[in-house]
Amino acid sequence: QLQLVESGGGLVQPGGSLRLSCAASGFTLDYYAIGWFRQAPGKEREGVSYIRSSGSSTYYADSVKGRFTISRDNVKNTVYLQMNSLKPEDTAVYYCAATRRQLLLFNWVASMNYDYWGQGTQVTVSS
């Protein structure tokens, strides 16, 4: 069974950091690009970051540039999202998603381009 599992979410104070993990089971991530998305209450799901299967290209939403870093360890079959300088507006459920397509700057944020999704992990930024 192909599965993505996110972990690492939690409650953090503004300015704090968290590292999310997206682990794959039932398949290898070597040939998959990964996107991180988030959805806050009452808002639409939005793309946060993306990394190609090779790790050669990464993209970020403007709202997280300079604060978040996406990376991958294909040996561990895991993709990470390091989140620094967190703000209350970063509060959301964070999802990772996998695709065999090598997406580009104009289309990585489109949910329809991803084939597998995790169940999400809650990130709450609050004092």
N, CA, C and O atoms as CSV, one atom per row, in Angstrom:
chain,resi,resn,atom,element,x,y,z
A,1,GLN,N,N,0.856,-1.196,0.000
A,1,GLN,CA,C,0.000,0.000,0.000
A,1,GLN,C,C,0.889,1.242,0.000
A,1,GLN,O,O,1.784,1.376,0.834
A,2,LEU,N,N,0.635,2.131,-0.929
A,2,LEU,CA,C,1.418,3.349,-1.035
A,2,LEU,C,C,0.914,4.353,-0.020
A,2,LEU,O,O,-0.283,4.633,0.049
A,3,GLN,N,N,1.827,4.892,0.764
A,3,GLN,CA,C,1.413,5.781,1.827
A,3,GLN,C,C,2.464,6.846,2.094
A,3,GLN,O,O,3.665,6.585,2.029
A,4,LEU,N,N,1.993,8.048,2.394
A,4,LEU,CA,C,2.845,9.136,2.868
A,4,LEU,C,C,2.398,9.487,4.281
A,4,LEU,O,O,1.202,9.600,4.550
A,5,VAL,N,N,3.345,9.655,5.163
A,5,VAL,CA,C,3.020,9.973,6.549
A,5,VAL,C,C,3.824,11.185,6.987
A,5,VAL,O,O,5.055,11.171,6.973
A,6,GLU,N,N,3.106,12.237,7.377
A,6,GLU,CA,C,3.750,13.441,7.891
A,6,GLU,C,C,3.903,13.334,9.409
A,6,GLU,O,O,3.107,12.690,10.092
A,7,SER,N,N,4.938,13.979,9.903
A,7,SER,CA,C,5.144,14.064,11.343
A,7,SER,C,C,5.946,15.318,11.652
A,7,SER,O,O,6.502,15.955,10.757
A,8,GLY,N,N,5.995,15.659,12.928
A,8,GLY,CA,C,6.797,16.799,13.353
A,8,GLY,C,C,6.014,18.049,13.678
A,8,GLY,O,O,6.587,19.044,14.121
A,9,GLY,N,N,4.720,18.011,13.467
A,9,GLY,CA,C,3.912,19.173,13.801
A,9,GLY,C,C,3.769,19.345,15.298
A,9,GLY,O,O,4.176,18.487,16.081
A,10,GLY,N,N,3.184,20.469,15.682
A,10,GLY,CA,C,2.982,20.735,17.104
A,10,GLY,C,C,2.692,22.185,17.365
A,10,GLY,O,O,2.404,22.962,16.454
A,11,LEU,N,N,2.775,22.535,18.637
A,11,LEU,CA,C,2.548,23.910,19.080
A,11,LEU,C,C,3.902,24.583,19.308
A,11,LEU,O,O,4.763,24.041,20.000
A,12,VAL,N,N,4.078,25.746,18.731
A,12,VAL,CA,C,5.333,26.477,18.865
A,12,VAL,C,C,5.030,27.955,19.011
A,12,VAL,O,O,4.035,28.448,18.482
A,13,GLN,N,N,5.891,28.660,19.731
A,13,GLN,CA,C,5.713,30.096,19.885
A,13,GLN,C,C,6.170,30.840,18.640
A,13,GLN,O,O,7.008,30.341,17.889
A,14,PRO,N,N,5.624,32.029,18.417
A,14,PRO,CA,C,6.099,32.839,17.282
A,14,PRO,C,C,7.610,33.022,17.351
A,14,PRO,O,O,8.174,33.270,18.417
A,15,GLY,N,N,8.251,32.895,16.196
A,15,GLY,CA,C,9.698,32.976,16.123
A,15,GLY,C,C,10.391,31.636,16.290
A,15,GLY,O,O,11.600,31.529,16.085
A,16,GLY,N,N,9.638,30.625,16.659
A,16,GLY,CA,C,10.207,29.305,16.865
A,16,GLY,C,C,10.375,28.526,15.580
A,16,GLY,O,O,10.117,29.029,14.486
A,17,SER,N,N,10.816,27.280,15.732
A,17,SER,CA,C,11.100,26.416,14.581
A,17,SER,C,C,10.480,25.040,14.755
A,17,SER,O,O,10.284,24.557,15.871
A,18,LEU,N,N,10.181,24.433,13.637
A,18,LEU,CA,C,9.745,23.051,13.594
A,18,LEU,C,C,10.322,22.411,12.336
A,18,LEU,O,O,10.574,23.096,11.344
A,19,ARG,N,N,10.528,21.109,12.381
A,19,ARG,CA,C,10.917,20.377,11.176
A,19,ARG,C,C,9.875,19.299,10.918
A,19,ARG,O,O,9.684,18.391,11.727
A,20,LEU,N,N,9.215,19.412,9.795
A,20,LEU,CA,C,8.252,18.401,9.386
A,20,LEU,C,C,8.944,17.331,8.551
A,20,LEU,O,O,9.880,17.611,7.802
A,21,SER,N,N,8.468,16.119,8.696
A,21,SER,CA,C,8.970,15.006,7.904
A,21,SER,C,C,7.830,14.389,7.114
A,21,SER,O,O,6.684,14.354,7.561
A,22,CYS,N,N,8.170,13.911,5.946
A,22,CYS,CA,C,7.210,13.213,5.082
A,22,CYS,C,C,7.871,11.896,4.692
A,22,CYS,O,O,8.786,11.868,3.869
A,23,ALA,N,N,7.404,10.819,5.284
A,23,ALA,CA,C,8.004,9.512,5.052
A,23,ALA,C,C,7.105,8.677,4.148
A,23,ALA,O,O,5.883,8.668,4.296
A,24,ALA,N,N,7.728,7.987,3.221
A,24,ALA,CA,C,6.975,7.147,2.292
A,24,ALA,C,C,7.091,5.685,2.701
A,24,ALA,O,O,8.139,5.230,3.158
A,25,SER,N,N,6.003,4.968,2.528
A,25,SER,CA,C,6.029,3.522,2.726
A,25,SER,C,C,5.306,2.868,1.563
A,25,SER,O,O,4.333,3.402,1.032
A,26,GLY,N,N,5.797,1.711,1.182
A,26,GLY,CA,C,5.180,1.007,0.073
A,26,GLY,C,C,5.721,1.410,-1.282
A,26,GLY,O,O,5.394,0.782,-2.289
A,27,PHE,N,N,6.542,2.447,-1.328
A,27,PHE,CA,C,7.168,2.851,-2.576
A,27,PHE,C,C,8.391,3.688,-2.246
A,27,PHE,O,O,8.533,4.197,-1.134
A,28,THR,N,N,9.271,3.821,-3.230
A,28,THR,CA,C,10.454,4.636,-3.039
A,28,THR,C,C,10.213,6.037,-3.606
A,28,THR,O,O,9.597,6.211,-4.658
A,29,LEU,N,N,10.717,7.016,-2.877
A,29,LEU,CA,C,10.538,8.397,-3.311
A,29,LEU,C,C,11.537,8.835,-4.367
A,29,LEU,O,O,11.471,9.965,-4.852
A,30,ASP,N,N,12.461,7.954,-4.729
A,30,ASP,CA,C,13.543,8.340,-5.642
A,30,ASP,C,C,13.035,9.019,-6.908
A,30,ASP,O,O,13.661,9.953,-7.409
A,31,TYR,N,N,11.901,8.551,-7.425
A,31,TYR,CA,C,11.410,9.057,-8.705
A,31,TYR,C,C,10.241,10.016,-8.550
A,31,TYR,O,O,9.562,10.348,-9.522
A,32,TYR,N,N,10.016,10.455,-7.328
A,32,TYR,CA,C,8.876,11.321,-7.060
A,32,TYR,C,C,9.327,12.708,-6.610
A,32,TYR,O,O,10.214,12.855,-5.770
A,33,ALA,N,N,8.698,13.701,-7.189
A,33,ALA,CA,C,8.816,15.048,-6.648
A,33,ALA,C,C,7.813,15.180,-5.507
A,33,ALA,O,O,6.770,14.525,-5.499
A,34,ILE,N,N,8.144,16.032,-4.551
A,34,ILE,CA,C,7.298,16.195,-3.374
A,34,ILE,C,C,6.915,17.653,-3.198
A,34,ILE,O,O,7.738,18.560,-3.325
A,35,GLY,N,N,5.654,17.845,-2.905
A,35,GLY,CA,C,5.171,19.176,-2.563
A,35,GLY,C,C,4.658,19.190,-1.137
A,35,GLY,O,O,4.087,18.214,-0.650
A,36,TRP,N,N,4.874,20.315,-0.481
A,36,TRP,CA,C,4.257,20.555,0.819
A,36,TRP,C,C,3.145,21.580,0.634
A,36,TRP,O,O,3.330,22.601,-0.028
A,37,PHE,N,N,2.003,21.298,1.219
A,37,PHE,CA,C,0.843,22.172,1.164
A,37,PHE,C,C,0.357,22.432,2.581
A,37,PHE,O,O,0.724,21.719,3.515
A,38,ARG,N,N,-0.459,23.443,2.730
A,38,ARG,CA,C,-1.063,23.688,4.032
A,38,ARG,C,C,-2.473,24.225,3.845
A,38,ARG,O,O,-2.809,24.827,2.825
A,39,GLN,N,N,-3.279,23.985,4.859
A,39,GLN,CA,C,-4.645,24.486,4.831
A,39,GLN,C,C,-5.023,24.973,6.214
A,39,GLN,O,O,-5.046,24.211,7.181
A,40,ALA,N,N,-5.317,26.252,6.284
A,40,ALA,CA,C,-5.756,26.861,7.530
A,40,ALA,C,C,-7.285,26.825,7.588
A,40,ALA,O,O,-7.934,26.740,6.546
A,41,PRO,N,N,-7.861,26.889,8.769
A,41,PRO,CA,C,-9.319,26.855,8.896
A,41,PRO,C,C,-9.976,27.961,8.069
A,41,PRO,O,O,-9.598,29.129,8.157
A,42,GLY,N,N,-10.953,27.574,7.276
A,42,GLY,CA,C,-11.687,28.539,6.484
A,42,GLY,C,C,-10.966,29.037,5.251
A,42,GLY,O,O,-11.462,29.922,4.554
A,43,LYS,N,N,-9.792,28.474,4.975
A,43,LYS,CA,C,-9.021,28.907,3.807
A,43,LYS,C,C,-8.782,27.737,2.863
A,43,LYS,O,O,-8.899,26.574,3.247
A,44,GLU,N,N,-8.451,28.065,1.639
A,44,GLU,CA,C,-8.140,27.038,0.664
A,44,GLU,C,C,-6.730,26.484,0.900
A,44,GLU,O,O,-5.869,27.153,1.472
A,45,ARG,N,N,-6.525,25.273,0.454
A,45,ARG,CA,C,-5.198,24.678,0.548
A,45,ARG,C,C,-4.241,25.441,-0.367
A,45,ARG,O,O,-4.596,25.803,-1.488
A,46,GLU,N,N,-3.038,25.678,0.119
A,46,GLU,CA,C,-2.062,26.418,-0.673
A,46,GLU,C,C,-0.725,25.692,-0.697
A,46,GLU,O,O,-0.350,25.012,0.258
A,47,GLY,N,N,-0.019,25.850,-1.803
A,47,GLY,CA,C,1.306,25.274,-1.924
A,47,GLY,C,C,2.308,26.042,-1.086
A,47,GLY,O,O,2.308,27.273,-1.071
A,48,VAL,N,N,3.157,25.313,-0.393
A,48,VAL,CA,C,4.172,25.910,0.464
A,48,VAL,C,C,5.560,25.770,-0.146
A,48,VAL,O,O,6.323,26.734,-0.208
A,49,SER,N,N,5.882,24.547,-0.597
A,49,SER,CA,C,7.209,24.299,-1.143
A,49,SER,C,C,7.188,23.035,-1.982
A,49,SER,O,O,6.266,22.224,-1.896
A,50,TYR,N,N,8.229,22.885,-2.797
A,50,TYR,CA,C,8.301,21.768,-3.745
A,50,TYR,C,C,9.757,21.419,-3.968
A,50,TYR,O,O,10.629,22.288,-3.976
A,51,ILE,N,N,10.006,20.119,-4.151
A,51,ILE,CA,C,11.358,19.683,-4.477
A,51,ILE,C,C,11.285,18.573,-5.521
A,51,ILE,O,O,10.466,17.660,-5.421
A,52,ARG,N,N,12.137,18.668,-6.503
A,52,ARG,CA,C,12.165,17.654,-7.548
A,52,ARG,C,C,12.746,16.345,-7.015
A,52,ARG,O,O,13.362,16.311,-5.950
A,53,SER,N,N,12.540,15.281,-7.767
A,53,SER,CA,C,13.000,13.965,-7.319
A,53,SER,C,C,14.505,13.945,-7.083
A,53,SER,O,O,14.987,13.283,-6.164
A,54,SER,N,N,15.231,14.662,-7.903
A,54,SER,CA,C,16.685,14.707,-7.764
A,54,SER,C,C,17.129,15.703,-6.712
A,54,SER,O,O,18.284,15.690,-6.285
A,55,GLY,N,N,16.218,16.565,-6.293
A,55,GLY,CA,C,16.571,17.637,-5.372
A,55,GLY,C,C,17.199,18.825,-6.068
A,55,GLY,O,O,17.631,19.774,-5.413
A,56,SER,N,N,17.255,18.782,-7.400
A,56,SER,CA,C,17.967,19.813,-8.151
A,56,SER,C,C,17.210,21.141,-8.189
A,56,SER,O,O,17.820,22.194,-8.375
A,57,SER,N,N,15.913,21.100,-8.017
A,57,SER,CA,C,15.125,22.335,-8.029
A,57,SER,C,C,14.179,22.364,-6.838
A,57,SER,O,O,13.584,21.355,-6.461
A,58,THR,N,N,14.062,23.541,-6.263
A,58,THR,CA,C,13.120,23.748,-5.167
A,58,THR,C,C,12.352,25.043,-5.410
A,58,THR,O,O,12.889,25.999,-5.969
A,59,TYR,N,N,11.106,25.064,-4.990
A,59,TYR,CA,C,10.270,26.248,-5.116
A,59,TYR,C,C,9.620,26.534,-3.772
A,59,TYR,O,O,9.402,25.634,-2.961
A,60,TYR,N,N,9.316,27.807,-3.556
A,60,TYR,CA,C,8.692,28.229,-2.311
A,60,TYR,C,C,7.603,29.254,-2.579
A,60,TYR,O,O,7.704,30.064,-3.501
A,61,ALA,N,N,6.576,29.206,-1.769
A,61,ALA,CA,C,5.596,30.286,-1.782
A,61,ALA,C,C,6.263,31.558,-1.263
A,61,ALA,O,O,7.147,31.496,-0.409
A,62,ASP,N,N,5.845,32.691,-1.773
A,62,ASP,CA,C,6.446,33.961,-1.353
A,62,ASP,C,C,6.340,34.154,0.153
A,62,ASP,O,O,7.226,34.745,0.772
A,63,SER,N,N,5.258,33.656,0.742
A,63,SER,CA,C,5.014,33.870,2.164
A,63,SER,C,C,6.002,33.135,3.065
A,63,SER,O,O,6.108,33.454,4.250
A,64,VAL,N,N,6.728,32.153,2.521
A,64,VAL,CA,C,7.647,31.383,3.360
A,64,VAL,C,C,9.096,31.486,2.900
A,64,VAL,O,O,9.985,30.943,3.556
A,65,LYS,N,N,9.348,32.157,1.807
A,65,LYS,CA,C,10.722,32.293,1.306
A,65,LYS,C,C,11.630,32.912,2.353
A,65,LYS,O,O,11.288,33.902,3.000
A,66,GLY,N,N,12.786,32.303,2.500
A,66,GLY,CA,C,13.748,32.797,3.473
A,66,GLY,C,C,13.526,32.266,4.873
A,66,GLY,O,O,14.376,32.446,5.745
A,67,ARG,N,N,12.397,31.613,5.100
A,67,ARG,CA,C,12.101,31.055,6.432
A,67,ARG,C,C,12.013,29.533,6.403
A,67,ARG,O,O,12.403,28.871,7.365
A,68,PHE,N,N,11.508,28.981,5.316
A,68,PHE,CA,C,11.333,27.528,5.191
A,68,PHE,C,C,12.368,26.967,4.226
A,68,PHE,O,O,12.774,27.630,3.271
A,69,THR,N,N,12.786,25.737,4.491
A,69,THR,CA,C,13.718,25.054,3.603
A,69,THR,C,C,13.251,23.617,3.402
A,69,THR,O,O,13.016,22.887,4.365
A,70,ILE,N,N,13.121,23.228,2.155
A,70,ILE,CA,C,12.739,21.856,1.834
A,70,ILE,C,C,13.995,21.075,1.464
A,70,ILE,O,O,14.905,21.603,0.826
A,71,SER,N,N,14.029,19.819,1.871
A,71,SER,CA,C,15.167,18.959,1.542
A,71,SER,C,C,14.682,17.516,1.492
A,71,SER,O,O,13.564,17.202,1.901
A,72,ARG,N,N,15.540,16.656,0.985
A,72,ARG,CA,C,15.145,15.252,0.911
A,72,ARG,C,C,16.334,14.349,1.173
A,72,ARG,O,O,17.483,14.698,0.900
A,73,ASP,N,N,16.029,13.191,1.703
A,73,ASP,CA,C,17.020,12.146,1.939
A,73,ASP,C,C,16.439,10.876,1.324
A,73,ASP,O,O,15.638,10.184,1.952
A,74,ASN,N,N,16.840,10.582,0.119
A,74,ASN,CA,C,16.258,9.435,-0.583
A,74,ASN,C,C,16.690,8.107,0.048
A,74,ASN,O,O,16.014,7.093,-0.128
A,75,VAL,N,N,17.787,8.104,0.764
A,75,VAL,CA,C,18.190,6.879,1.461
A,75,VAL,C,C,17.185,6.563,2.570
A,75,VAL,O,O,16.825,5.406,2.790
A,76,LYS,N,N,16.744,7.609,3.260
A,76,LYS,CA,C,15.752,7.437,4.324
A,76,LYS,C,C,14.325,7.491,3.790
A,76,LYS,O,O,13.363,7.330,4.540
A,77,ASN,N,N,14.200,7.721,2.466
A,77,ASN,CA,C,12.865,7.778,1.858
A,77,ASN,C,C,11.983,8.831,2.517
A,77,ASN,O,O,10.798,8.615,2.770
A,78,THR,N,N,12.600,9.974,2.786
A,78,THR,CA,C,11.921,11.022,3.555
A,78,THR,C,C,12.234,12.396,2.983
A,78,THR,O,O,13.345,12.658,2.523
A,79,VAL,N,N,11.242,13.257,3.022
A,79,VAL,CA,C,11.409,14.661,2.655
A,79,VAL,C,C,11.116,15.497,3.889
A,79,VAL,O,O,10.241,15.165,4.689
A,80,TYR,N,N,11.861,16.582,4.031
A,80,TYR,CA,C,11.746,17.430,5.211
A,80,TYR,C,C,11.326,18.843,4.830
A,80,TYR,O,O,11.572,19.314,3.720
A,81,LEU,N,N,10.689,19.496,5.785
A,81,LEU,CA,C,10.401,20.923,5.657
A,81,LEU,C,C,10.840,21.583,6.957
A,81,LEU,O,O,10.179,21.469,7.989
A,82,GLN,N,N,11.969,22.274,6.880
A,82,GLN,CA,C,12.465,23.016,8.032
A,82,GLN,C,C,11.787,24.374,8.055
A,82,GLN,O,O,11.873,25.136,7.092
A,83,MET,N,N,11.114,24.672,9.155
A,83,MET,CA,C,10.354,25.913,9.257
A,83,MET,C,C,10.929,26.753,10.397
A,83,MET,O,O,10.865,26.367,11.564
A,84,ASN,N,N,11.484,27.892,10.041
A,84,ASN,CA,C,12.071,28.806,11.022
A,84,ASN,C,C,11.277,30.104,11.069
A,84,ASN,O,O,10.474,30.388,10.180
A,85,SER,N,N,11.510,30.878,12.104
A,85,SER,CA,C,10.853,32.183,12.261
A,85,SER,C,C,9.351,32.068,12.034
A,85,SER,O,O,8.759,32.844,11.283
A,86,LEU,N,N,8.760,31.108,12.682
A,86,LEU,CA,C,7.341,30.840,12.458
A,86,LEU,C,C,6.470,31.987,12.949
A,86,LEU,O,O,6.772,32.654,13.939
A,87,LYS,N,N,5.382,32.192,12.221
A,87,LYS,CA,C,4.440,33.265,12.509
A,87,LYS,C,C,3.060,32.664,12.775
A,87,LYS,O,O,2.785,31.547,12.336
A,88,PRO,N,N,2.206,33.369,13.471
A,88,PRO,CA,C,0.847,32.854,13.703
A,88,PRO,C,C,0.122,32.508,12.406
A,88,PRO,O,O,-0.685,31.578,12.378
A,89,GLU,N,N,0.399,33.240,11.341
A,89,GLU,CA,C,-0.261,32.953,10.066
A,89,GLU,C,C,0.241,31.674,9.395
A,89,GLU,O,O,-0.298,31.261,8.368
A,90,ASP,N,N,1.259,31.054,9.962
A,90,ASP,CA,C,1.703,29.748,9.466
A,90,ASP,C,C,0.873,28.610,10.047
A,90,ASP,O,O,1.034,27.456,9.649
A,91,THR,N,N,0.000,28.924,10.970
A,91,THR,CA,C,-0.846,27.906,11.589
A,91,THR,C,C,-1.743,27.259,10.544
A,91,THR,O,O,-2.483,27.941,9.836
A,92,ALA,N,N,-1.668,25.933,10.454
A,92,ALA,CA,C,-2.427,25.197,9.447
A,92,ALA,C,C,-2.156,23.708,9.614
A,92,ALA,O,O,-1.276,23.301,10.373
A,93,VAL,N,N,-2.925,22.910,8.895
A,93,VAL,CA,C,-2.570,21.504,8.719
A,93,VAL,C,C,-1.661,21.427,7.503
A,93,VAL,O,O,-1.987,21.944,6.434
A,94,TYR,N,N,-0.523,20.781,7.677
A,94,TYR,CA,C,0.464,20.669,6.605
A,94,TYR,C,C,0.415,19.268,6.015
A,94,TYR,O,O,0.400,18.269,6.733
A,95,TYR,N,N,0.391,19.223,4.686
A,95,TYR,CA,C,0.317,17.966,3.961
A,95,TYR,C,C,1.510,17.848,3.016
A,95,TYR,O,O,1.977,18.844,2.464
A,96,CYS,N,N,1.996,16.626,2.837
A,96,CYS,CA,C,2.944,16.390,1.757
A,96,CYS,C,C,2.240,15.571,0.681
A,96,CYS,O,O,1.302,14.823,0.954
A,97,ALA,N,N,2.715,15.731,-0.534
A,97,ALA,CA,C,2.116,15.068,-1.674
A,97,ALA,C,C,3.216,14.683,-2.648
A,97,ALA,O,O,4.229,15.372,-2.761
A,98,ALA,N,N,3.008,13.571,-3.354
A,98,ALA,CA,C,4.015,13.051,-4.267
A,98,ALA,C,C,3.485,12.989,-5.690
A,98,ALA,O,O,2.305,12.727,-5.928
A,99,THR,N,N,4.385,13.235,-6.625
A,99,THR,CA,C,4.029,13.160,-8.037
A,99,THR,C,C,5.197,12.639,-8.844
A,99,THR,O,O,6.348,12.929,-8.517
A,100,ARG,N,N,4.928,11.875,-9.895
A,100,ARG,CA,C,5.979,11.432,-10.814
A,100,ARG,C,C,6.326,12.532,-11.808
A,100,ARG,O,O,7.366,12.478,-12.465
A,101,ARG,N,N,5.453,13.531,-11.916
A,101,ARG,CA,C,5.691,14.627,-12.850
A,101,ARG,C,C,6.761,15.550,-12.277
A,101,ARG,O,O,6.775,15.823,-11.076
A,102,GLN,N,N,7.633,16.015,-13.117
A,102,GLN,CA,C,8.623,17.017,-12.703
A,102,GLN,C,C,8.021,18.382,-13.017
A,102,GLN,O,O,8.061,18.851,-14.154
A,103,LEU,N,N,7.472,18.997,-12.002
A,103,LEU,CA,C,6.696,20.217,-12.187
A,103,LEU,C,C,7.597,21.437,-12.302
A,103,LEU,O,O,8.786,21.407,-11.985
A,104,LEU,N,N,6.980,22.497,-12.764
A,104,LEU,CA,C,7.709,23.741,-13.005
A,104,LEU,C,C,7.189,24.852,-12.116
A,104,LEU,O,O,6.244,24.661,-11.352
A,105,LEU,N,N,7.810,26.007,-12.221
A,105,LEU,CA,C,7.471,27.114,-11.331
A,105,LEU,C,C,6.005,27.505,-11.436
A,105,LEU,O,O,5.416,27.960,-10.455
A,106,PHE,N,N,5.403,27.332,-12.620
A,106,PHE,CA,C,4.039,27.822,-12.805
A,106,PHE,C,C,2.981,26.817,-12.391
A,106,PHE,O,O,1.812,27.182,-12.267
A,107,ASN,N,N,3.358,25.545,-12.170
A,107,ASN,CA,C,2.317,24.561,-11.910
A,107,ASN,C,C,2.549,23.680,-10.687
A,107,ASN,O,O,1.770,22.756,-10.453
A,108,TRP,N,N,3.595,23.935,-9.897
A,108,TRP,CA,C,3.832,23.053,-8.760
A,108,TRP,C,C,2.787,23.227,-7.671
A,108,TRP,O,O,2.599,22.332,-6.847
A,109,VAL,N,N,2.103,24.369,-7.656
A,109,VAL,CA,C,1.130,24.640,-6.594
A,109,VAL,C,C,-0.233,24.004,-6.863
A,109,VAL,O,O,-1.108,24.040,-5.998
A,110,ALA,N,N,-0.424,23.428,-8.039
A,110,ALA,CA,C,-1.732,22.862,-8.381
A,110,ALA,C,C,-1.879,21.465,-7.785
A,110,ALA,O,O,-1.138,20.549,-8.140
A,111,SER,N,N,-2.831,21.312,-6.887
A,111,SER,CA,C,-3.046,20.037,-6.198
A,111,SER,C,C,-3.313,18.894,-7.163
A,111,SER,O,O,-2.948,17.751,-6.886
A,112,MET,N,N,-3.940,19.188,-8.285
A,112,MET,CA,C,-4.319,18.143,-9.233
A,112,MET,C,C,-3.113,17.435,-9.835
A,112,MET,O,O,-3.250,16.350,-10.400
A,113,ASN,N,N,-1.950,18.032,-9.720
A,113,ASN,CA,C,-0.752,17.438,-10.302
A,113,ASN,C,C,-0.096,16.386,-9.411
A,113,ASN,O,O,0.920,15.802,-9.790
A,114,TYR,N,N,-0.661,16.140,-8.241
A,114,TYR,CA,C,-0.079,15.200,-7.292
A,114,TYR,C,C,-0.935,13.942,-7.187
A,114,TYR,O,O,-2.162,13.997,-7.263
A,115,ASP,N,N,-0.265,12.820,-7.011
A,115,ASP,CA,C,-0.952,11.530,-7.046
A,115,ASP,C,C,-1.224,10.943,-5.665
A,115,ASP,O,O,-2.226,10.258,-5.460
A,116,TYR,N,N,-0.332,11.212,-4.728
A,116,TYR,CA,C,-0.462,10.636,-3.390
A,116,TYR,C,C,-0.353,11.735,-2.352
A,116,TYR,O,O,0.450,12.660,-2.479
A,117,TRP,N,N,-1.173,11.615,-1.328
A,117,TRP,CA,C,-1.229,12.616,-0.260
A,117,TRP,C,C,-1.128,11.939,1.108
A,117,TRP,O,O,-1.606,10.824,1.319
A,118,GLY,N,N,-0.489,12.660,2.020
A,118,GLY,CA,C,-0.481,12.214,3.405
A,118,GLY,C,C,-1.730,12.688,4.130
A,118,GLY,O,O,-2.584,13.360,3.552
A,119,GLN,N,N,-1.822,12.330,5.389
A,119,GLN,CA,C,-3.017,12.653,6.179
A,119,GLN,C,C,-2.917,14.022,6.852
A,119,GLN,O,O,-3.912,14.546,7.352
A,120,GLY,N,N,-1.741,14.583,6.862
A,120,GLY,CA,C,-1.550,15.926,7.413
A,120,GLY,C,C,-1.051,15.922,8.841
A,120,GLY,O,O,-1.269,14.972,9.593
A,121,THR,N,N,-0.372,17.006,9.204
A,121,THR,CA,C,0.090,17.216,10.568
A,121,THR,C,C,-0.198,18.666,10.955
A,121,THR,O,O,0.039,19.587,10.173
A,122,GLN,N,N,-0.703,18.855,12.150
A,122,GLN,CA,C,-1.121,20.182,12.595
A,122,GLN,C,C,0.081,20.986,13.083
A,122,GLN,O,O,0.893,20.502,13.871
A,123,VAL,N,N,0.177,22.202,12.606
A,123,VAL,CA,C,1.168,23.167,13.094
A,123,VAL,C,C,0.407,24.361,13.657
A,123,VAL,O,O,-0.391,24.987,12.959
A,124,THR,N,N,0.659,24.666,14.909
A,124,THR,CA,C,0.020,25.806,15.555
A,124,THR,C,C,1.095,26.734,16.096
A,124,THR,O,O,1.946,26.331,16.889
A,125,VAL,N,N,1.043,27.976,15.656
A,125,VAL,CA,C,2.004,28.979,16.110
A,125,VAL,C,C,1.252,29.990,16.963
A,125,VAL,O,O,0.439,30.767,16.460
A,126,SER,N,N,1.530,29.969,18.235
A,126,SER,CA,C,0.783,30.808,19.164
A,126,SER,C,C,1.582,31.015,20.443
A,126,SER,O,O,2.333,30.142,20.879
A,127,SER,N,N,1.399,32.194,21.029
A,127,SER,CA,C,2.044,32.455,22.313
A,127,SER,C,C,1.107,32.106,23.465
A,127,SER,O,O,1.476,32.260,24.629
